[in-house]
Amino acid sequence: MGISYHSIAHRQRDPENLGIAEENFLRALEIDPNQKASRKELKRLRLAMKKMGIR
């Protein structure tokens, strides 16, 4: 189930959906804390958000 949230989050990487993508990566990690892909993508997403001045 965690991979489902990972997939949803990955598709929501448009600038207007970044907050939703972040939430879904976090949900994926709540379900499966060992999900390396979600952890990696969450880190990349947060870095991109910071560069865009969103965080």
C-alpha positions, 0 to 999 in steps of 0.5 A, spaced: 500 500 500 505 504 501 508 504 494 501 506 492 502 513 495 509 513 492 506 513 485 501 518 487 506 522 490 510 522 484 505 524 479 503 530 483 510 533 482 507 539 478 508 546 482 501 547 485 501 540 487 507 539 491 504 540 498 500 534 496 506 530 493 509 531 500 503 528 504 503 522 500 510 521 500 509 521 508 503 517 508 507 512 504 513 512 509 508 511 515 505 505 512 512 502 510 518 506 513 523 502 510 521 504 503 527 507 500 524 510 494 519 514 498 525 517 502 529 519 497 524 522 493 521 526 499 528 528 500 528 531 493 522 534 493 523 538 499 530 540 496 526 542 490 521 546 494 526 550 498 529 552 492 522 554 489 521 558 496 515 554 498 519 552 504 
